[in-house]
Structure formats: C-alpha cells, structure tokens
C-alpha cells in the first residue's frame, strides 16, 4: 500500500494543485490536468496498488480552490467507493 500526504496549505490555485498531485502521485506525462482525467488516472493507479491519501490543511485547500476543491473531494469520495482501494484522511 502506498501512503501519500498532500499539503493543502501549499496549494494556492489550480496550477499548484496539479503540480502537487503530479509530484506526489507520480502521474503519467499524458495526464490532462482536470478532474475527469484525474479520476481516470487514479483508477489506473488504484488497480495497481491501494492508496491512502491524507490531505493536511483541507480547509486551506478548499478556500484556495473554492468549488473546484469541493469537486475534487467529491471525486475522491467517488473513486474510493468505486475501487475500494482508496483510503482518505483529512486534517
């Protein structure tokens, strides 16, 4: 199992959001930097290995990204339910 910590306090906009995801999750070069593409790539990653994703500074992430941040959390919840191989933790 893989364990990744995403620092929401370091995310100020969509660019830094996707930069952090690409660095921490080691996303493929063809990743399209949108939530639909993230959902698809995450599904591939989870098929290969279970993942625990801890988001530290969740409130800061949500303030920085607004509705996009809410959509991200919703997408993560969907991915966790679909795969059964994604564990989420929020601080």
C-alpha positions in Angstrom: 0.0 0.0 0.0 1.1 3.5 -0.8 0.7 6.4 1.6 0.7 10.0 0.3 0.4 13.3 2.2 -0.9 16.3 0.2 -0.3 19.6 1.9 -3.4 21.7 1.2 -1.8 24.8 2.8 0.8 24.8 -0.1 -2.0 24.9 -2.7 -2.9 28.4 -3.8 -4.5 27.8 -7.2 -5.2 25.1 -9.8 -1.6 25.2 -11.1 -0.1 24.5 -7.7 -2.8 21.9 -7.0 -2.0 19.9 -10.1 1.8 20.4 -9.6 1.4 18.9 -6.1 -0.7 16.0 -7.4 1.7 15.2 -10.2 4.7 15.3 -7.8 3.1 13.2 -5.0 1.1 10.7 -7.1 3.7 10.4 -9.9 1.0 10.9 -12.5 1.8 10.0 -16.2 3.0 12.6 -18.7 -0.2 12.4 -20.6 -2.3 13.4 -17.6 -4.7 16.2 -18.7 -4.9 18.3 -15.5 -8.6 18.2 -15.0 -10.8 16.2 -12.6 -12.1 13.8 -15.1 -8.6 12.9 -16.2 -7.6 12.7 -12.5 -10.4 10.2 -11.8 -9.3 8.0 -14.8 -5.6 8.0 -13.9 -6.4 7.5 -10.2 -8.4 4.4 -11.2 -5.4 3.0 -13.0 -3.1 3.7 -10.1 -5.5 2.1 -7.6 -5.8 -1.0 -9.8 -2.1 -1.5 -9.4 -1.8 -0.6 -5.7 -4.0 0.5 -2.9 -3.5 4.1 -1.8 -4.0 6.1 1.4 -4.3 9.8 0.6 -4.0 12.1 3.6 -4.8 15.8 2.9 -3.4 18.1 5.5 -4.8 21.6 5.5 -8.1 20.6 3.9 -9.8 23.9 4.8 -7.0 25.9 3.3 -7.2 23.9 0.1 -10.9 24.5 -0.1 -10.5 28.2 0.5 -7.9 28.4 -2.3 -9.8 26.3 -4.8 -13.4 27.0 -3.9 -16.0 24.9 -5.7 -13.2 23.2 -7.6 -11.8 22.0 -4.3 -15.2 20.7 -3.3 -15.5 18.9 -6.7 -12.0 17.4 -6.1 -13.1 16.0 -2.7 -16.3 14.6 -4.2 -14.3 12.9 -7.0 -12.0 11.4 -4.4 -15.0 10.0 -2.5 -16.4 8.5 -5.7 -13.1 6.9 -6.5 -12.8 5.5 -3.0 -16.3 4.0 -3.3 -15.7 2.6 -6.8 -12.4 1.0 -6.2 -12.4 0.0 -2.5 -8.7 0.6 -2.7 -8.5 4.3 -1.7 -8.5 5.4 1.9 -8.9 9.1 2.6 -7.8 11.1 5.7 -8.4 14.8 6.2 -6.7 17.0 8.8 
